[in-house]
Amino acid sequence: MTSPKAPITVSTPTKVKDDFSYRVNGIDIELPSLSYLKPGLVRRIRRLGDVDAMYTLLELTLTPEALAALDDMDPDAYHELLEAWRAHSGISLGES
């Protein structure tokens, strides 16, 4: 006699809808959640590689002042910002 199988529960990850906020040298950086991008943004970056898509997303969503602040960041601090953005969005490095 076999024991009854427990039902399989599949949970859908919760999408983070809130924008990501970060301050760089006194400039507010506001980026959309990577797990809840508007269809128009997805359409614009859909055929790009990961790096091109990320920079295109930055250029489409940030003010010129915010982009200039990112351009002047220390590379280690910039990578920390990107990691914080991914973490805020609930996306790990292994996801695409």
C-alpha positions in Angstrom: 0.0 0.0 0.0 1.3 3.4 -0.9 0.9 6.5 1.2 -1.1 9.3 -0.3 1.0 12.0 -1.9 1.0 15.5 -0.5 -0.3 18.1 -2.9 2.3 20.0 -4.8 2.3 23.7 -4.0 3.8 26.0 -6.6 4.3 29.6 -5.4 4.5 32.4 -7.8 7.2 34.9 -6.8 5.9 38.2 -5.8 6.7 41.0 -8.1 8.2 44.1 -6.5 6.3 47.1 -7.9 8.0 49.9 -6.0 10.7 51.9 -7.7 14.2 51.6 -6.4 15.6 54.8 -4.8 19.2 55.5 -4.2 21.2 58.7 -3.5 24.5 59.3 -5.3 26.5 62.5 -4.4 23.3 64.3 -3.4 21.4 63.2 -6.5 18.3 61.0 -6.2 18.4 58.0 -8.5 14.9 56.5 -9.2 14.8 53.3 -11.1 11.9 51.0 -11.9 11.8 47.6 -10.3 13.4 45.1 -12.6 10.6 42.5 -11.9 7.8 45.0 -12.8 8.9 46.9 -15.9 6.3 48.6 -18.0 5.6 47.0 -21.4 7.1 49.9 -23.3 10.4 49.5 -21.6 10.4 45.8 -22.1 9.6 46.3 -25.8 12.5 48.7 -26.2 15.1 46.4 -24.6 13.7 42.9 -25.6 16.3 42.1 -28.3 19.3 43.6 -26.5 22.0 41.6 -24.7 22.1 42.0 -20.9 24.6 44.8 -20.7 23.0 46.8 -23.6 19.6 46.3 -22.0 20.7 47.5 -18.6 22.4 50.7 -20.0 19.4 51.4 -22.3 17.1 51.0 -19.3 19.2 53.5 -17.4 19.2 56.0 -20.3 15.5 55.7 -20.8 14.5 56.1 -17.2 17.0 58.5 -15.5 17.3 62.2 -15.8 20.5 63.7 -17.4 21.6 64.8 -13.9 21.1 61.3 -12.5 23.0 59.7 -15.4 25.9 62.1 -14.9 26.0 61.1 -11.2 26.2 57.5 -12.2 28.9 58.2 -14.8 31.1 59.8 -12.1 30.7 57.0 -9.6 33.5 54.8 -8.3 33.2 51.5 -10.1 32.9 49.5 -6.8 30.1 51.9 -5.6 28.4 51.5 -9.0 28.4 47.7 -8.7 27.0 48.0 -5.2 24.2 50.2 -6.6 23.4 47.6 -9.3 23.4 44.8 -6.7 21.1 46.8 -4.5 18.8 47.4 -7.5 18.7 43.7 -8.3 18.1 42.8 -4.6 15.3 45.4 -4.3 13.7 43.9 -7.4 13.9 40.4 -6.1 16.2 39.2 -8.9 19.2 37.1 -8.4 22.3 37.2 -10.7 21.3 33.8 -12.2 18.0 35.0 -13.6 17.5 36.6 -17.0 
